[in-house]
């Protein structure tokens, strides 16, 4: 293989290092319901599709570079891709946490659904995360994610390497944003759980001879599901707007 061909192949591999690693963590692309071979093929295909735009940026860094420099570039690109994917993944982790809060608030915390990610979630939590993932593709945010990955070579150039301190600061800010967002949209269920448990506890004190707690379970569940059906559209819109803002500006 000539030096020019070797340079192009390694530059393509650097594109795959960042984009492929990122896609292995982003919501939707990283789902365990998709076989690993398909995820790997999809990451490789997207990397090849974006390569004509990115090769002019990476090729000058690879030409004439020593093996040590190329190894450093490879590790740096993998870490940058992992960091970007982790930022997007934090939104889904926060949403999964919100699903647990909702399930416990309405009395469905023990009813586990199928494994959607790494561990079984409550039925409501699985439905929430799956719906949000579907909305990412329905609203064409996956195309915006591809544009954001191209733009990441300007915000985080390969020549600068992976900055640990600014990356940790950005990750902390992103986790704070994601969990405050999910706490805000979970607030109706937190308020519902406090009011219902206070009312049931008070009724149980007034009539200790009657097992109020067990009698109230169907009514608590019915009220929680009614509240969930009433607000689910609004909080999914709020979540998708926040995720879209991160994709476009993050």
Backbone as CSV, one residue per row, in Angstrom:
resi,resn,N_x,N_y,N_z,CA_x,CA_y,CA_z,C_x,C_y,C_z
1,UNK,0.845,-1.194,0.000,0.000,0.000,0.000,0.882,1.247,0.000
2,UNK,0.577,2.193,-0.854,1.365,3.422,-0.929,1.126,4.295,0.296
3,UNK,2.000,5.295,0.464,1.864,6.196,1.613,0.574,7.004,1.534
4,UNK,0.185,7.420,0.333,-1.045,8.205,0.183,-2.272,7.368,0.556
5,UNK,-2.297,6.124,0.093,-3.424,5.246,0.425,-3.454,4.948,1.922
6,UNK,-2.273,4.731,2.504,-2.205,4.475,3.948,-2.705,5.677,4.749
7,UNK,-2.391,6.870,4.277,-2.848,8.082,4.953,-4.369,8.211,4.912
8,UNK,-4.940,7.935,3.736,-6.398,8.038,3.586,-7.104,6.991,4.447
9,UNK,-6.581,5.768,4.456,-7.201,4.704,5.258,-7.151,5.041,6.736
10,UNK,-6.030,5.547,7.207,-5.951,5.874,8.636,-6.816,7.086,8.971
11,UNK,-6.927,8.036,8.055,-7.823,9.174,8.288,-9.275,8.704,8.369
12,UNK,-9.650,7.758,7.509,-10.989,7.175,7.589,-11.190,6.457,8.916
13,UNK,-10.164,5.779,9.372,-10.262,5.084,10.659,-10.432,6.084,11.806
14,UNK,-9.783,7.247,11.718,-9.960,8.271,12.755,-11.389,8.802,12.762
15,UNK,-11.990,8.950,11.577,-13.397,9.354,11.503,-14.271,8.315,12.202
16,UNK,-13.986,7.041,11.957,-14.759,5.971,12.580,-14.539,5.946,14.093
17,UNK,-13.330,6.269,14.540,-13.050,6.259,15.983,-13.965,7.228,16.723
18,UNK,-14.127,8.444,16.207,-14.971,9.427,16.897,-16.454,9.138,16.683
19,UNK,-16.852,9.003,15.431,-18.281,8.857,15.127,-18.801,7.498,15.573
20,UNK,-18.044,6.442,15.347,-18.486,5.115,15.757,-18.615,4.989,17.257
21,UNK,-17.644,5.511,18.000,-17.721,5.456,19.460,-18.899,6.269,19.967
22,UNK,-19.134,7.422,19.362,-20.254,8.265,19.777,-21.586,7.564,19.534
23,UNK,-21.753,6.948,18.364,-23.016,6.291,18.034,-23.268,5.074,18.911
24,UNK,-22.225,4.461,19.434,-22.409,3.316,20.310,-22.986,3.705,21.670
25,UNK,-23.049,5.015,21.954,-23.580,5.479,23.236,-24.824,6.339,23.096
26,UNK,-25.055,6.917,21.931,-26.188,7.826,21.760,-27.514,7.082,21.871
27,UNK,-28.566,7.758,22.366,-29.890,7.121,22.443,-30.368,6.652,21.078
28,UNK,-30.995,5.492,21.054,-31.497,4.936,19.805,-30.481,4.049,19.125
29,UNK,-29.336,4.607,18.762,-28.300,3.826,18.095,-27.691,2.780,19.024
30,UNK,-27.683,3.046,20.334,-27.007,2.170,21.286,-27.946,1.172,21.949
31,UNK,-29.183,1.071,21.509,-30.145,0.188,22.153,-29.705,-1.267,22.051
32,UNK,-29.886,-2.011,23.154,-29.543,-3.421,23.155,-30.479,-4.250,22.290
33,UNK,-31.596,-3.659,21.874,-32.505,-4.382,20.988,-31.967,-4.482,19.567
34,UNK,-30.975,-3.663,19.242,-30.336,-3.728,17.929,-29.106,-4.624,18.048
35,UNK,-28.960,-5.648,17.224,-27.778,-6.523,17.306,-26.480,-5.736,17.148
36,UNK,-25.431,-6.152,17.858,-24.153,-5.407,17.775,-23.606,-5.320,16.353
37,UNK,-23.818,-6.366,15.542,-23.303,-6.325,14.176,-23.968,-5.211,13.369
38,UNK,-25.273,-5.029,13.571,-25.993,-3.975,12.846,-25.537,-2.606,13.332
39,UNK,-25.338,-2.454,14.634,-24.859,-1.170,15.165,-23.472,-0.842,14.617
40,UNK,-22.614,-1.855,14.559,-21.273,-1.634,14.032,-21.321,-1.265,12.553
41,UNK,-22.152,-1.966,11.787,-22.288,-1.660,10.362,-22.864,-0.261,10.162
42,UNK,-23.844,0.128,10.990,-24.442,1.458,10.883,-23.420,2.543,11.202
43,UNK,-22.614,2.310,12.246,-21.581,3.285,12.593,-20.553,3.410,11.476
44,UNK,-20.191,2.293,10.875,-19.220,2.324,9.775,-19.798,3.031,8.558
45,UNK,-21.084,2.780,8.269,-21.728,3.406,7.115,-21.834,4.917,7.289
46,UNK,-22.218,5.373,8.492,-22.319,6.813,8.735,-20.935,7.463,8.678
47,UNK,-19.920,6.761,9.171,-18.561,7.299,9.111,-18.112,7.474,7.659
48,UNK,-18.420,6.503,6.812,-18.062,6.628,5.395,-18.850,7.751,4.723
49,UNK,-20.116,7.921,5.129,-20.933,8.972,4.520,-20.408,10.360,4.868
50,UNK,-19.878,10.522,6.072,-19.370,11.824,6.506,-17.891,12.023,6.176
51,UNK,-17.234,10.966,5.736,-15.791,11.046,5.486,-15.404,12.104,4.455
52,UNK,-16.118,12.285,3.324,-15.684,13.310,2.359,-15.608,14.713,2.942
53,UNK,-16.436,14.996,3.947,-16.409,16.317,4.572,-15.262,16.425,5.569
54,UNK,-14.913,15.303,6.213,-13.960,15.334,7.319,-12.530,14.993,6.906
55,UNK,-12.361,14.328,5.782,-11.006,13.952,5.368,-10.078,15.150,5.173
56,UNK,-10.536,16.276,4.577,-9.626,17.423,4.463,-9.156,17.969,5.801
57,UNK,-9.911,17.703,6.858,-9.511,18.173,8.185,-8.492,17.233,8.819
58,UNK,-8.677,15.928,8.626,-7.844,14.941,9.304,-6.599,14.544,8.509
59,UNK,-6.680,14.641,7.202,-5.554,14.164,6.397,-4.251,14.912,6.672
60,UNK,-4.259,16.246,6.814,-2.978,16.920,7.121,-2.365,16.483,8.443
61,UNK,-3.204,16.042,9.407,-2.662,15.601,10.696,-1.988,14.243,10.602
62,UNK,-2.399,13.441,9.620,-1.887,12.072,9.497,-0.672,11.999,8.586
63,UNK,-0.615,12.855,7.587,0.487,12.810,6.618,1.826,13.051,7.309
64,UNK,2.728,12.093,7.129,4.067,12.221,7.686,4.152,12.067,9.182
65,UNK,3.056,11.707,9.829,3.073,11.565,11.282,3.689,10.235,11.689
66,UNK,4.348,10.228,12.829,4.956,8.996,13.334,3.886,8.078,13.917
67,UNK,4.297,6.858,14.228,3.349,5.904,14.810,2.844,6.373,16.172
68,UNK,3.696,7.022,16.942,3.288,7.509,18.259,2.229,8.605,18.131
69,UNK,2.412,9.487,17.166,1.438,10.558,16.946,0.114,9.979,16.469
70,UNK,0.173,8.996,15.579,-1.064,8.372,15.094,-1.797,7.642,16.215
71,UNK,-1.063,6.966,17.068,-1.694,6.299,18.210,-2.342,7.310,19.147
72,UNK,-1.664,8.436,19.357,-2.234,9.488,20.198,-3.513,10.043,19.578
73,UNK,-3.508,10.262,18.277,-4.707,10.746,17.589,-5.862,9.748,17.712
74,UNK,-5.549,8.469,17.570,-6.589,7.445,17.653,-7.224,7.427,19.036
75,UNK,-6.408,7.423,20.083,-6.945,7.405,21.451,-7.729,8.678,21.736
76,UNK,-7.223,9.813,21.270,-7.913,11.087,21.489,-9.280,11.108,20.810
77,UNK,-9.358,10.607,19.577,-10.636,10.588,18.861,-11.631,9.636,19.524
78,UNK,-11.154,8.513,20.017,-12.047,7.585,20.730,-12.596,8.244,21.987
79,UNK,-11.754,8.954,22.730,-12.196,9.604,23.960,-13.180,10.739,23.670
80,UNK,-12.943,11.488,22.600,-13.870,12.564,22.236,-15.226,11.985,21.833
81,UNK,-15.211,10.923,21.025,-16.465,10.287,20.648,-17.206,9.719,21.840
82,UNK,-16.456,9.111,22.759,-17.074,8.575,23.984,-17.689,9.692,24.813
83,UNK,-17.012,10.818,24.888,-17.513,11.953,25.669,-18.792,12.525,25.054
84,UNK,-18.810,12.714,23.741,-20.010,13.256,23.090,-21.181,12.296,23.238
85,UNK,-20.930,11.008,23.046,-21.995,10.024,23.219,-22.511,9.968,24.644
86,UNK,-21.600,10.142,25.608,-22.011,10.115,27.013,-22.887,11.311,27.353
87,UNK,-22.629,12.457,26.730,-23.480,13.623,26.951,-24.913,13.342,26.509
88,UNK,-25.065,12.734,25.320,-26.403,12.382,24.859,-27.019,11.268,25.688
89,UNK,-26.203,10.330,26.111,-26.695,9.207,26.917,-27.228,9.671,28.265
90,UNK,-26.672,10.758,28.790,-27.111,11.240,30.102,-28.579,11.644,30.088
91,UNK,-29.078,12.120,28.945,-30.501,12.461,28.855,-31.371,11.211,29.007
92,UNK,-30.958,10.119,28.377,-31.737,8.887,28.474,-31.621,8.282,29.867
93,UNK,-30.464,8.404,30.506,-30.311,7.914,31.872,-31.223,8.686,32.820
94,UNK,-31.257,10.013,32.644,-32.146,10.826,33.472,-33.601,10.481,33.215
95,UNK,-33.959,10.216,31.952,-35.341,9.848,31.632,-35.702,8.491,32.230
96,UNK,-34.758,7.566,32.239,-34.997,6.270,32.873,-35.201,6.434,34.383
97,UNK,-34.416,7.313,34.989,-34.595,7.613,36.416,-35.970,8.223,36.672
98,UNK,-36.400,9.095,35.771,-37.725,9.689,35.876,-38.807,8.622,35.768
99,UNK,-38.592,7.612,34.903,-39.549,6.525,34.787,-39.696,5.752,36.085
100,UNK,-38.587,5.552,36.799,-38.655,4.885,38.104,-39.450,5.735,39.099
101,UNK,-39.248,7.051,39.057,-39.980,7.944,39.962,-41.477,7.863,39.694
102,UNK,-41.860,7.909,38.420,-43.274,7.845,38.055,-43.873,6.505,38.482
103,UNK,-43.154,5.402,38.210,-43.670,4.078,38.556,-43.873,3.932,40.059
104,UNK,-42.945,4.415,40.848,-43.090,4.335,42.298,-44.198,5.248,42.799
105,UNK,-44.389,6.398,42.150,-45.411,7.343,42.601,-46.815,6.817,42.363
106,UNK,-47.016,6.079,41.262,-48.359,5.592,40.935,-48.591,4.161,41.412
107,UNK,-47.600,3.560,42.056,-47.773,2.222,42.605,-47.456,1.092,41.659
108,UNK,-46.628,1.352,40.631,-46.262,0.304,39.670,-44.761,0.026,39.679
109,UNK,-44.103,0.338,40.790,-42.654,0.179,40.863,-42.186,-1.259,40.809
110,UNK,-43.039,-2.211,41.194,-42.641,-3.616,41.216,-42.963,-4.352,39.923
111,UNK,-43.663,-3.709,39.011,-44.037,-4.356,37.753,-42.986,-4.039,36.700
112,UNK,-42.037,-4.955,36.550,-40.925,-4.754,35.638,-41.315,-5.139,34.217
113,UNK,-40.854,-4.339,33.276,-41.111,-4.602,31.874,-39.936,-5.310,31.241
114,UNK,-39.927,-5.439,29.921,-38.807,-6.073,29.221,-37.552,-5.216,29.309
115,UNK,-36.414,-5.849,29.153,-35.132,-5.147,29.229,-34.972,-4.287,27.986
116,UNK,-34.947,-2.965,28.174,-34.749,-2.053,27.050,-33.297,-1.611,26.968
117,UNK,-32.693,-1.344,28.135,-31.289,-0.962,28.142,-30.485,-2.058,28.834
118,UNK,-29.734,-1.708,29.875,-28.860,-2.688,30.516,-29.572,-3.497,31.594
119,UNK,-30.675,-2.990,32.134,-31.374,-3.661,33.219,-32.867,-3.466,33.035
120,UNK,-33.678,-4.364,33.595,-35.129,-4.203,33.443,-35.637,-2.959,34.159
121,UNK,-36.517,-2.222,33.516,-37.146,-1.034,34.070,-38.617,-1.325,34.334
122,UNK,-39.264,-0.516,35.170,-40.717,-0.645,35.290,-41.408,-0.455,33.944
123,UNK,-42.622,-0.968,33.841,-43.342,-0.917,32.565,-43.483,0.516,32.078
124,UNK,-43.841,1.427,32.988,-43.993,2.833,32.592,-42.657,3.413,32.139
125,UNK,-41.583,3.081,32.862,-40.270,3.588,32.489,-39.835,3.106,31.116
126,UNK,-40.086,1.829,30.818,-39.749,1.299,29.496,-40.537,2.005,28.405
127,UNK,-41.817,2.251,28.665,-42.648,2.931,27.671,-42.160,4.364,27.433
128,UNK,-41.756,5.054,28.497,-41.290,6.437,28.372,-39.996,6.503,27.563
129,UNK,-39.007,5.671,27.916,-37.723,5.704,27.213,-37.865,5.245,25.768
130,UNK,-38.704,4.247,25.528,-38.899,3.782,24.157,-39.598,4.843,23.315
131,UNK,-40.598,5.520,23.893,-41.299,6.580,23.159,-40.359,7.734,22.828
132,UNK,-39.540,8.134,23.796,-38.588,9.219,23.559,-37.579,8.841,22.473
133,UNK,-37.132,7.590,22.472,-36.193,7.135,21.444,-36.827,7.169,20.059
134,UNK,-38.080,6.715,19.974,-38.789,6.749,18.693,-38.961,8.190,18.211
135,UNK,-39.253,9.105,19.143,-39.449,10.505,18.760,-38.165,11.131,18.218
136,UNK,-37.015,10.659,18.688,-35.747,11.183,18.169,-35.642,10.931,16.666
137,UNK,-36.083,9.756,16.233,-36.019,9.425,14.806,-37.183,10.025,14.041
138,UNK,-38.359,10.083,14.661,-39.524,10.635,13.974,-39.325,12.110,13.673
139,UNK,-38.710,12.842,14.601,-38.494,14.283,14.416,-37.203,14.607,13.663
140,UNK,-36.552,13.571,13.103,-35.327,13.746,12.297,-34.153,14.302,13.097
141,UNK,-34.159,14.082,14.398,-33.022,14.530,15.198,-31.778,13.699,14.919
142,UNK,-31.959,12.481,14.390,-30.781,11.677,14.063,-29.970,12.334,12.949
143,UNK,-30.642,13.051,12.037,-29.916,13.787,11.006,-29.191,14.991,11.608
144,UNK,-29.829,15.650,12.571,-29.172,16.774,13.246,-27.977,16.292,14.064
145,UNK,-28.067,15.064,14.591,-26.936,14.496,15.329,-25.739,14.317,14.395
146,UNK,-25.997,13.885,13.155,-24.908,13.742,12.183,-24.275,15.099,11.881
147,UNK,-25.097,16.131,11.726,-24.544,17.473,11.493,-23.746,17.945,12.717
148,UNK,-24.241,17.629,13.906,-23.530,18.035,15.123,-22.184,17.324,15.238
149,UNK,-22.117,16.068,14.791,-20.840,15.350,14.832,-19.833,15.986,13.886
150,UNK,-20.291,16.437,12.729,-19.384,17.152,11.817,-18.924,18.461,12.447
151,UNK,-19.876,19.169,13.092,-19.517,20.436,13.739,-18.595,20.231,14.929
152,UNK,-18.582,19.033,15.508,-17.712,18.789,16.669,-16.235,18.884,16.309
153,UNK,-15.909,18.706,15.022,-14.505,18.834,14.611,-14.045,20.287,14.633
154,UNK,-15.007,21.220,14.675,-14.660,22.633,14.855,-14.603,22.985,16.332
155,UNK,-15.572,22.494,17.110,-15.603,22.789,18.546,-14.517,22.029,19.297
156,UNK,-14.242,20.786,18.888,-13.225,19.958,19.539,-12.299,19.407,18.452
157,UNK,-11.397,20.228,17.913,-10.552,19.788,16.797,-9.645,18.632,17.184
158,UNK,-9.398,17.766,16.218,-8.545,16.609,16.485,-7.119,17.029,16.811
159,UNK,-6.694,18.146,16.260,-5.324,18.596,16.520,-5.113,19.029,17.956
160,UNK,-6.178,19.438,18.644,-6.047,19.888,20.037,-6.057,18.735,21.027
161,UNK,-6.485,17.564,20.589,-6.534,16.424,21.498,-7.750,16.483,22.412
162,UNK,-7.791,15.545,23.335,-8.917,15.441,24.267,-8.568,16.182,25.553
163,UNK,-9.356,17.228,25.862,-9.144,17.990,27.093,-9.961,17.410,28.232
164,UNK,-9.299,16.884,29.247,-9.998,16.201,30.336,-10.792,17.186,31.188
165,UNK,-10.158,18.279,31.602,-10.832,19.212,32.507,-12.061,19.870,31.879
166,UNK,-11.971,20.469,30.684,-13.194,21.051,30.097,-14.263,20.007,29.804
167,UNK,-13.854,18.780,29.480,-14.837,17.727,29.215,-15.588,17.355,30.491
168,UNK,-14.883,17.262,31.605,-15.542,16.946,32.874,-16.487,18.068,33.292
169,UNK,-16.091,19.309,33.047,-16.975,20.442,33.362,-18.238,20.389,32.512
170,UNK,-18.079,20.115,31.215,-19.245,20.015,30.327,-20.138,18.850,30.717
171,UNK,-19.535,17.732,31.114,-20.333,16.570,31.520,-21.116,16.868,32.787
172,UNK,-20.490,17.553,33.734,-21.189,17.914,34.978,-22.361,18.851,34.692
173,UNK,-22.125,19.853,33.846,-23.217,20.784,33.483,-24.340,20.055,32.760
174,UNK,-23.991,19.107,31.884,-25.011,18.381,31.136,-25.827,17.460,32.044
175,UNK,-25.168,16.798,32.996,-25.893,15.966,33.951,-26.822,16.810,34.807
176,UNK,-26.356,17.973,35.202,-27.196,18.876,35.987,-28.420,19.303,35.184
177,UNK,-28.216,19.652,33.916,-29.329,20.056,33.057,-30.328,18.925,32.858
178,UNK,-29.828,17.712,32.592,-30.717,16.583,32.310,-31.544,16.195,33.525
179,UNK,-30.926,16.140,34.689,-31.651,15.681,35.868,-32.568,16.765,36.423
180,UNK,-32.196,18.030,36.293,-33.124,19.103,36.681,-34.332,19.108,35.750
181,UNK,-34.095,18.852,34.463,-35.196,18.761,33.507,-36.159,17.645,33.888
182,UNK,-35.621,16.462,34.178,-36.491,15.333,34.521,-37.143,15.519,35.889
183,UNK,-36.480,16.201,36.811,-37.119,16.499,38.086,-38.272,17.467,37.900
184,UNK,-38.123,18.393,36.946,-39.202,19.349,36.678,-40.418,18.666,36.083
185,UNK,-40.210,17.753,35.144,-41.355,17.091,34.528,-41.902,15.976,35.417
186,UNK,-41.123,15.553,36.423,-41.632,14.543,37.368,-42.327,15.173,38.563
187,UNK,-42.288,16.486,38.675,-42.847,17.151,39.859,-44.335,16.861,40.074
188,UNK,-45.189,16.746,39.018,-46.597,16.404,39.300,-46.749,15.054,39.987
189,UNK,-45.905,14.108,39.643,-46.014,12.779,40.248,-45.459,12.770,41.669
190,UNK,-44.427,13.567,41.914,-43.919,13.693,43.283,-44.986,14.316,44.173
191,UNK,-45.646,15.372,43.689,-46.715,16.014,44.444,-47.888,15.050,44.648
192,UNK,-48.215,14.294,43.616,-49.304,13.316,43.727,-48.987,12.265,44.787
193,UNK,-47.757,11.761,44.792,-47.379,10.740,45.770,-47.438,11.288,47.192
194,UNK,-46.995,12.535,47.397,-47.027,13.128,48.743,-48.470,13.289,49.219
195,UNK,-49.333,13.826,48.367,-50.730,14.057,48.756,-51.447,12.739,49.032
196,UNK,-51.280,11.759,48.139,-51.988,10.479,48.294,-51.503,9.736,49.529
197,UNK,-50.205,9.678,49.730,-49.686,8.961,50.900,-50.079,9.642,52.196
198,UNK,-50.110,10.984,52.187,-50.553,11.699,53.386,-52.024,11.409,53.673
199,UNK,-52.858,11.423,52.614,-54.288,11.155,52.800,-54.524,9.727,53.267
200,UNK,-53.826,8.765,52.682,-54.002,7.363,53.078,-53.509,7.147,54.507
201,UNK,-52.382,7.756,54.853,-51.877,7.619,56.217,-52.818,8.240,57.240
202,UNK,-53.384,9.394,56.901,-54.331,10.034,57.816,-55.592,9.189,57.981
203,UNK,-56.088,8.639,56.859,-57.276,7.783,56.946,-56.986,6.516,57.731
204,UNK,-55.809,5.990,57.604,-55.437,4.788,58.355,-55.359,5.056,59.845
205,UNK,-54.942,6.251,60.227,-54.905,6.621,61.650,-56.309,6.799,62.214
206,UNK,-57.205,7.336,61.399,-58.572,7.578,61.865,-59.366,6.279,61.978
207,UNK,-59.068,5.311,61.108,-59.792,4.030,61.142,-58.782,2.884,61.162
208,UNK,-58.152,2.638,62.305,-57.111,1.599,62.363,-57.654,0.190,62.167
209,UNK,-58.961,-0.009,62.334,-59.515,-1.351,62.178,-59.625,-1.772,60.719
210,UNK,-59.609,-0.818,59.800,-59.774,-1.108,58.376,-58.412,-0.979,57.680
211,UNK,-58.020,-1.988,56.901,-56.734,-1.897,56.166,-56.832,-0.904,54.989
212,UNK,-56.798,0.372,55.331,-56.988,1.424,54.317,-55.930,1.350,53.225
213,UNK,-54.697,1.028,53.617,-53.606,1.046,52.635,-53.877,0.063,51.499
214,UNK,-54.271,-1.160,51.841,-54.503,-2.180,50.808,-55.768,-1.873,50.006
215,UNK,-56.774,-1.309,50.672,-57.996,-0.961,49.960,-57.751,0.170,48.967
216,UNK,-56.841,1.090,49.329,-56.617,2.283,48.490,-55.720,2.023,47.294
217,UNK,-55.032,0.885,47.247,-54.067,0.644,46.167,-54.690,0.757,44.768
218,UNK,-55.847,0.139,44.486,-56.414,0.303,43.129,-56.761,1.743,42.797
219,UNK,-57.227,2.502,43.796,-57.595,3.898,43.547,-56.346,4.760,43.331
220,UNK,-55.278,4.480,44.091,-54.015,5.199,43.882,-53.464,4.913,42.489
221,UNK,-53.525,3.655,42.074,-53.034,3.282,40.748,-53.872,3.939,39.648
222,UNK,-55.197,3.927,39.811,-56.069,4.544,38.808,-55.822,6.043,38.704
223,UNK,-55.668,6.719,39.853,-55.394,8.150,39.834,-54.047,8.466,39.218
224,UNK,-53.035,7.633,39.514,-51.715,7.852,38.927,-51.699,7.661,37.423
225,UNK,-52.407,6.642,36.940,-52.480,6.421,35.495,-53.256,7.533,34.794
226,UNK,-54.305,8.034,35.463,-55.045,9.158,34.881,-54.149,10.392,34.778
227,UNK,-53.375,10.671,35.832,-52.445,11.802,35.802,-51.380,11.593,34.733
228,UNK,-50.880,10.368,34.615,-49.867,10.067,33.603,-50.412,10.296,32.195
229,UNK,-51.624,9.817,31.936,-52.222,10.028,30.624,-52.487,11.486,30.316
230,UNK,-52.716,12.286,31.356,-53.021,13.702,31.151,-51.767,14.511,30.828
231,UNK,-50.621,14.163,31.442,-49.425,15.003,31.297,-48.349,14.386,30.420
232,UNK,-48.516,13.139,29.955,-47.430,12.476,29.241,-47.057,13.228,27.965
233,UNK,-48.029,13.764,27.254,-47.714,14.506,26.026,-46.897,15.748,26.290
234,UNK,-47.244,16.476,27.358,-46.532,17.721,27.671,-45.094,17.452,28.086
235,UNK,-44.887,16.435,28.963,-43.506,16.266,29.431,-42.621,15.639,28.358
236,UNK,-43.198,14.881,27.419,-42.378,14.391,26.308,-41.983,15.535,25.375
237,UNK,-42.880,16.495,25.190,-42.548,17.672,24.371,-41.435,18.477,25.042
238,UNK,-41.540,18.653,26.365,-40.502,19.394,27.099,-39.159,18.681,26.986
239,UNK,-39.168,17.359,27.140,-37.923,16.592,27.067,-37.312,16.674,25.665
240,UNK,-38.147,16.515,24.631,-37.617,16.543,23.271,-37.099,17.929,22.903
241,UNK,-37.730,18.986,23.405,-37.226,20.342,23.148,-35.852,20.533,23.787
242,UNK,-35.686,20.024,25.008,-34.394,20.148,25.679,-33.323,19.333,24.958
243,UNK,-33.673,18.124,24.524,-32.700,17.294,23.807,-32.345,17.915,22.456
244,UNK,-33.333,18.503,21.785,-33.076,19.168,20.511,-32.164,20.383,20.703
245,UNK,-32.367,21.139,21.778,-31.513,22.291,22.061,-30.075,21.828,22.288
246,UNK,-29.904,20.688,22.964,-28.550,20.187,23.189,-27.902,19.755,21.872
247,UNK,-28.675,19.083,21.017,-28.129,18.626,19.738,-27.721,19.810,18.870
248,UNK,-28.557,20.839,18.832,-28.304,21.971,17.943,-27.246,22.922,18.484
249,UNK,-27.183,23.064,19.812,-26.262,24.049,20.383,-25.167,23.432,21.242
250,UNK,-25.306,22.158,21.568,-24.347,21.546,22.488,-23.046,21.138,21.823
